Structure formats: structure tokens, C-alpha cells
């Protein structure tokens, strides 16, 4: 049975996503497939709100030739799509966005059909077949999808022992919604009596960006000193053969509750607590060229240190998430990503706090 939801606002988008998740469970899709379908439904519904203002999302279970699947039909009476071929091409945009909506849907779903007429509206029919539902020996008529939505991962700072100064830190990394690997990476490690925190945001996304991030991670793991400029220089040298990355390197002294840090590119180092301020960062790209970054020194005290890539919106205040200074770093990093992470980019954040 197909169910239909009228789409007029972001609230309706959320309802369409919830309906898709429930239907995916009934259809027998696994978790990754259900997430992919929910993302596709969200993108199609948001396109209706943005370009057509009103429309409908219909979701249901479909069967064909001994296959079971989930089908999403998005219908609107908007302006239509002038060039369908261009509209499903990566990075195409007609509205000043990154233009990843329909290309993302195409990657996430097994079958996508677009019927459109300029000035009269668009109908997009997207189908995702349940893994393993094909009859034995029946060859697939669909090419293997190059990407699969993957869940975020958490990185934790390992404690050194009861006698060490208390510090807790966790990072959260999630790939672009249509990728299975991320060009963002986070490193949290002890070097001597200091904690080294590094966040890397490689240019682009997907497998090529992930390889850049892995090169950076190797340089970070080889570091013998927590000196922030030295670590940044090591990352820069490691990334010279690549397109480069944005990077932040921070050294935390848990005993004095102070830290120093450098950032190159669009990464934010932010202290939030008694005050809320961002540290200076340098323009450029690590691995290619950048201005010599200024080393910022600050007292952390009981405040919370946040570091995040441009895959996380920088336009959030403490009032948007009051628990940012009280929730554990693991919980806080997850909530920041859920509330403020962008689904059209790799994203990462680190939350660190001194004291028990």
C-alpha cells in the first residue's frame, strides 16, 4: 500500500522521512539501505519545498519479478526541469546550492525515473530493492552503485591512568551522504604530558579525499612532539603530492588547563563556556601553500574546546545546544553533528574538556 504526504514545509519533510523509515522496515531493507532511502526522501521533499513550494511524497512497498523494494514518488506542479541530463550531474545547480540533490538520489537508489515538463511540474520515481531479494541466478539489470551511505564514526581519547590529569575528548566523523568514506579525519593522542588534537578536512570528498586524509593521519601518528607548528609542517610535507587539506592542530596541557593551536583553511577552533570566541586561522591549503599560521594561546579552564570542519555549520550558539558544556564529549560531538552537520559534505568535530 502506498501512503502520501503533502509537502509544504520542513515539518512535512520530516514526516516524509519518518514514513520512509517505517516503510523501509516493513519492506525488509537493512539499516544502510533504510538510511539511504530516508536521505533520498529528504532530498526529494526538500526540492519540492525549495523549487515548487508544494507537492506530494508517496512511499510504499513494490514487487517485481520476485524482487521486493521500496518506492518513493515525488510529485509537484513547479517550474519543471529544463535539462534533466544536467540536473543529475554532480555539482550541477540551478538555485545557488551545491546541486547534489538529484545526483545524490541517483546514487542512493537503484532506479530513478524523472518525468518533467517545463512550467507544468516534475515527478521523480525512485526505487531501492531489498538486498538479496533477487531470485537465484537472476542477473542484475542495474549497475553496482559506486557509493553507499555510511554511519558516522566516533574517535575517543584513551585515558592514561587514574593519576594523570583528567581530560576527556571525543571526535565525530561522518562522510558526505552519498559516500562510504570520508575526507575528514580526527586524531586524539597523548604525547608526553600533553594531548595532541588534529582535525583534517581534505579537499573534495569520496575515495580521493579519504586517501589524502589517510596520508595526513600517517604523519600525525608518526609525530614525536606535540609542538603545533612542527606537526602542521609534517602534515604539509606529507600532503605535497596531493590536492591538500584544511587542518587544525591543538596541544592541550591538562595540568594547567591551557592550550595552543594553529588552523589553516576553513576549520574553526572555538572555546565556549564563560565566553564564546573563535581563534584566529590562516588562509591557504596544507600541502600546497598557506600563510604561516599564528599560534594562538588560550586558557581553557572549565570551558569546552570545540574544533570542527566546514561540514558543520558555524552559525550555532550555546542557546541552540545548552548541553554543549555539560554533556560528555562523546554525547556532545554526536549532537553537534546531528543538529549542525551538513549532509552534503564530509563533516567532523572534536569536543574536549579538562577536569573530572
C-alpha positions as CSV (number, residue, x, y, z in Angstrom):
1,X,0.0,0.0,0.0
2,X,1.3,3.5,-0.9
3,X,0.9,6.4,1.5
4,X,1.0,10.0,0.5
5,X,2.1,13.1,2.4
6,X,1.5,16.7,1.3
7,X,4.8,18.7,1.3
8,X,4.7,22.4,2.1
9,X,7.3,22.9,4.8
10,X,10.3,21.4,6.6
11,X,7.9,19.8,9.0
12,X,6.4,17.9,6.1
13,X,9.9,16.9,5.0
14,X,10.4,15.3,8.4
15,X,7.1,13.5,8.1
16,X,8.1,12.1,4.7
17,X,11.4,10.9,6.1
18,X,9.7,9.2,9.1
19,X,7.2,7.5,6.7
20,X,10.1,6.3,4.6
21,X,11.9,4.8,7.6
22,X,8.8,2.9,8.7
23,X,8.1,1.6,5.2
24,X,11.8,0.5,4.8
25,X,11.5,-1.6,8.0
26,X,8.3,-3.2,6.7
27,X,9.9,-3.9,3.3
28,X,12.9,-5.6,4.9
29,X,15.7,-3.1,4.0
30,X,18.8,-3.3,6.1
31,X,19.9,-0.3,8.2
32,X,22.2,1.2,5.5
33,X,19.5,0.8,2.8
34,X,16.9,2.4,5.1
35,X,19.3,5.3,5.8
36,X,19.9,5.7,2.0
37,X,16.1,5.7,1.3
38,X,15.5,8.2,4.1
39,X,18.1,10.5,2.7
40,X,16.7,10.3,-0.8
41,X,13.2,11.0,0.6
42,X,14.5,14.0,2.4
43,X,16.3,15.4,-0.6
44,X,13.2,14.9,-2.9
45,X,10.9,16.6,-0.3
46,X,13.3,19.5,0.2
47,X,13.4,20.0,-3.5
48,X,9.6,20.3,-3.6
49,X,9.7,23.0,-0.8
50,X,12.5,24.9,-2.4
51,X,11.6,24.8,-6.1
52,X,7.8,24.1,-6.2
53,X,6.6,25.2,-2.8
54,X,4.0,22.4,-2.7
55,X,3.8,18.8,-3.8
56,X,3.4,15.3,-2.6
57,X,5.7,12.4,-1.5
58,X,4.2,8.9,-1.9
59,X,6.0,5.9,-0.3
60,X,5.3,2.2,-0.4
61,X,6.5,-1.3,-1.0
62,X,6.7,-2.6,-4.5
63,X,7.3,-6.0,-6.0
64,X,8.5,-7.0,-9.5
65,X,10.0,-10.3,-10.8
66,X,10.4,-11.8,-7.4
67,X,12.1,-8.7,-6.0
68,X,10.8,-6.6,-3.1
69,X,11.7,-2.9,-2.8
70,X,10.7,0.5,-1.5
71,X,9.4,3.1,-3.9
72,X,9.3,6.9,-3.4
73,X,7.4,9.1,-5.8
74,X,7.8,12.9,-5.5
75,X,5.3,14.9,-7.5
76,X,5.0,18.7,-7.8
77,X,3.5,21.3,-10.1
78,X,6.5,23.6,-10.1
79,X,8.6,25.0,-12.9
80,X,9.9,21.7,-14.1
81,X,13.5,20.8,-15.1
82,X,14.8,22.3,-18.3
83,X,17.7,19.9,-18.6
84,X,17.3,16.5,-16.9
85,X,20.8,15.3,-18.0
86,X,22.5,18.3,-16.4
87,X,20.3,18.1,-13.3
88,X,21.5,14.6,-12.4
89,X,25.2,15.5,-13.0
90,X,27.3,16.1,-9.9
91,X,27.7,19.7,-8.7
92,X,25.0,21.0,-11.1
93,X,23.0,23.8,-9.5
94,X,20.1,25.9,-10.6
95,X,19.4,27.5,-7.2
96,X,22.8,28.6,-5.9
97,X,23.2,25.4,-3.9
98,X,25.8,22.6,-4.3
99,X,23.4,20.9,-6.7
100,X,23.8,17.5,-5.1
101,X,20.1,16.7,-4.6
102,X,19.1,14.6,-7.7
103,X,22.7,13.2,-8.2
104,X,22.6,12.1,-4.6
105,X,19.2,10.4,-5.1
106,X,20.5,8.7,-8.2
107,X,23.5,7.3,-6.3
108,X,21.5,6.2,-3.3
109,X,18.7,4.4,-5.1
110,X,18.7,1.5,-7.6
111,X,16.4,3.1,-10.1
112,X,15.4,6.7,-10.7
113,X,13.0,7.9,-13.3
114,X,12.3,11.6,-13.9
115,X,9.2,12.8,-15.8
116,X,9.1,16.6,-16.2
117,X,7.7,19.3,-18.4
118,X,8.8,23.0,-18.1
119,X,6.1,25.0,-16.5
120,X,4.0,22.0,-15.6
121,X,5.9,20.1,-12.9
122,X,8.0,17.1,-12.2
123,X,7.6,13.5,-11.0
124,X,10.6,11.6,-9.7
125,X,10.1,7.9,-9.1
126,X,13.0,6.3,-7.1
127,X,13.2,2.6,-6.2
128,X,15.5,0.7,-3.8
129,X,15.4,-3.1,-4.0
130,X,15.9,-5.1,-0.8
131,X,19.4,-6.7,-0.7
132,X,19.2,-10.4,-1.5
133,X,15.6,-10.3,-2.7
134,X,16.5,-11.2,-6.3
135,X,15.7,-14.8,-7.4
136,X,18.8,-17.1,-7.5
137,X,20.7,-16.9,-10.8
138,X,18.9,-13.8,-12.0
139,X,21.5,-11.3,-13.2
140,X,21.1,-7.7,-12.1
141,X,19.9,-5.2,-14.6
142,X,21.3,-2.4,-12.5
143,X,25.0,-1.4,-12.3
144,X,26.6,-1.6,-8.9
145,X,26.2,1.7,-7.1
146,X,29.6,3.4,-6.6
147,X,28.6,4.8,-3.2
148,X,26.7,3.8,-0.1
149,X,25.6,5.9,2.8
150,X,27.7,5.1,5.9
151,X,27.1,5.9,9.6
152,X,29.3,8.4,11.5
153,X,32.2,7.1,13.5
154,X,33.4,8.2,16.9
155,X,37.0,8.7,17.9
156,X,37.9,8.7,21.7
157,X,40.9,9.9,23.6
158,X,42.1,6.9,25.6
159,X,42.7,7.6,29.3
160,X,46.3,7.1,30.6
161,X,45.5,6.2,34.2
162,X,44.0,7.4,37.4
163,X,47.0,9.5,38.4
164,X,47.0,11.5,35.2
165,X,45.3,14.9,34.9
166,X,41.8,14.4,33.9
167,X,40.9,15.3,30.3
168,X,38.1,13.8,28.2
169,X,37.8,14.2,24.4
170,X,35.9,12.7,21.6
171,X,35.6,13.3,17.9
172,X,32.8,12.5,15.4
173,X,33.4,12.0,11.7
174,X,30.8,11.5,9.0
175,X,31.1,11.2,5.2
176,X,29.1,13.0,2.6
177,X,25.7,11.4,2.5
178,X,26.4,9.6,-0.8
179,X,29.9,8.4,0.1
180,X,31.2,5.4,2.1
181,X,34.4,7.0,3.2
182,X,35.2,10.5,4.5
183,X,37.9,13.0,3.6
184,X,37.7,14.3,7.2
185,X,39.6,12.6,9.9
186,X,40.3,13.2,13.6
187,X,43.3,12.2,15.7
188,X,43.4,12.3,19.5
189,X,46.6,11.1,21.3
190,X,48.8,11.7,24.2
191,X,52.4,12.8,23.6
192,X,54.2,13.1,26.9
193,X,52.1,15.1,29.3
194,X,50.1,16.8,26.5
195,X,47.1,15.9,24.4
196,X,47.5,16.3,20.7
197,X,44.3,17.0,18.8
198,X,44.3,17.2,15.0
199,X,41.4,17.6,12.6
200,X,41.9,17.2,8.8
201,X,39.4,18.2,6.1
202,X,40.8,17.0,2.7
203,X,39.7,18.8,-0.4
204,X,36.7,17.2,-2.1
205,X,35.1,14.1,-0.8
206,X,34.9,10.4,-1.5
207,X,37.8,8.0,-2.1
208,X,40.3,10.6,-3.3
209,X,39.7,12.8,-0.3
210,X,39.9,9.8,2.0
211,X,43.4,8.9,0.6
212,X,44.5,12.5,1.4
213,X,43.2,12.2,5.0
214,X,45.0,8.8,5.4
215,X,48.3,10.4,4.4
216,X,47.8,13.1,7.0
217,X,46.9,10.5,9.6
218,X,50.1,8.7,9.0
219,X,52.1,11.8,9.5
220,X,50.2,12.6,12.7
221,X,50.8,9.1,14.1
222,X,54.5,9.5,13.5
223,X,54.8,12.8,15.4
224,X,57.1,12.6,18.4
225,X,56.4,16.1,19.6
226,X,53.2,17.9,20.3
227,X,54.6,21.2,19.0
228,X,51.8,22.5,16.9
229,X,53.9,24.2,14.2
230,X,56.1,21.1,13.8
231,X,53.0,18.8,13.4
232,X,51.5,21.1,10.9
233,X,54.7,21.2,8.9
234,X,54.8,17.4,8.9
235,X,51.3,17.2,7.6
236,X,52.1,19.8,5.0
237,X,55.1,17.8,3.7
238,X,53.1,14.6,3.7
239,X,50.3,16.2,1.6
240,X,52.6,17.8,-1.0
241,X,51.8,15.3,-3.8
242,X,48.0,15.8,-3.2
243,X,45.3,18.5,-3.6
244,X,45.8,19.3,0.1
245,X,43.5,19.9,3.0
246,X,42.4,22.3,5.7
247,X,43.9,21.4,9.1
248,X,43.8,22.3,12.8
249,X,46.5,21.2,15.3
250,X,46.0,21.8,19.0
251,X,48.2,20.9,22.0
252,X,46.4,20.8,25.4
253,X,48.1,20.9,28.8
254,X,45.6,19.2,31.1
255,X,47.5,20.2,34.3
256,X,47.5,23.9,33.5
257,X,44.2,23.7,31.6
258,X,45.6,25.7,28.8
259,X,46.1,25.0,25.1
260,X,47.7,26.4,22.0
261,X,46.6,25.8,18.4
262,X,47.0,26.6,14.7
263,X,44.5,26.3,11.9
264,X,44.8,26.6,8.1
265,X,41.8,26.8,5.9
266,X,38.1,26.7,6.9
267,X,38.4,24.9,10.3
268,X,37.2,26.5,13.5
269,X,38.8,26.3,16.9
270,X,36.3,27.6,19.4
271,X,36.1,28.0,23.2
272,X,32.6,28.0,24.6
273,X,31.6,28.4,28.3
274,X,32.0,31.6,30.3
275,X,32.6,33.2,26.9
276,X,32.3,32.1,23.3
277,X,35.1,33.0,21.0
278,X,36.9,31.6,17.9
279,X,40.7,31.5,17.5
280,X,42.5,33.0,14.5
281,X,43.1,30.9,11.4
282,X,45.3,31.3,8.3
283,X,44.2,31.2,4.7
284,X,45.6,28.6,2.4
285,X,45.7,24.8,1.9
286,X,48.0,22.4,3.8
287,X,50.0,20.5,1.2
288,X,50.1,23.3,-1.4
289,X,50.6,26.8,0.2
290,X,49.4,28.8,3.2
291,X,50.4,31.8,5.3
292,X,52.5,30.9,8.3
293,X,49.7,30.5,10.9
294,X,49.8,32.4,14.2
295,X,50.0,30.1,17.2
296,X,47.0,31.0,19.5
297,X,47.4,30.5,23.2
298,X,44.4,30.4,25.5
299,X,43.2,29.3,28.9
300,X,40.6,26.5,28.7
301,X,39.9,26.2,32.4
302,X,36.4,24.7,32.9
303,X,35.3,25.7,29.4
304,X,34.8,23.4,26.4
305,X,37.0,23.3,23.4
306,X,35.3,22.7,20.0
307,X,37.1,22.1,16.7
308,X,35.1,21.5,13.6
309,X,35.3,21.4,9.8
310,X,33.2,23.5,7.4
311,X,30.9,20.4,7.2
312,X,29.5,21.7,10.4
313,X,27.5,25.0,10.4
314,X,29.4,27.7,12.2
315,X,26.1,29.6,12.9
316,X,25.1,27.9,16.1
317,X,25.1,29.4,19.6
318,X,25.2,27.9,23.0
319,X,21.5,28.6,23.3
320,X,20.9,26.3,20.3
321,X,22.5,23.5,22.3
322,X,22.6,24.3,26.1
323,X,24.2,20.9,26.9
324,X,27.3,21.6,24.9
325,X,29.2,22.5,28.1
326,X,27.8,19.7,30.3
327,X,27.2,16.6,28.2
328,X,30.1,14.3,27.8
329,X,32.4,15.0,24.8
330,X,31.1,11.8,23.1
331,X,27.5,12.8,23.5
332,X,28.2,16.5,22.6
333,X,30.1,15.6,19.4
334,X,27.2,13.4,18.3
335,X,24.6,16.0,19.0
336,X,26.6,18.7,17.3
337,X,26.9,16.6,14.2
338,X,23.2,15.6,14.2
339,X,22.0,19.2,14.7
340,X,24.5,21.2,12.8
341,X,26.3,18.8,10.4
342,X,25.8,19.3,6.7
343,X,24.6,16.2,4.8
344,X,26.1,17.5,1.5
345,X,29.7,17.5,2.8
346,X,32.2,15.4,4.8
347,X,31.9,16.7,8.4
348,X,33.9,16.3,11.6
349,X,34.1,17.8,15.1
350,X,36.0,17.4,18.3
351,X,34.8,18.2,21.8
352,X,37.4,18.4,24.6
353,X,37.1,19.3,28.3
354,X,39.6,19.3,31.2
355,X,38.6,18.2,34.7
356,X,36.6,15.4,36.1
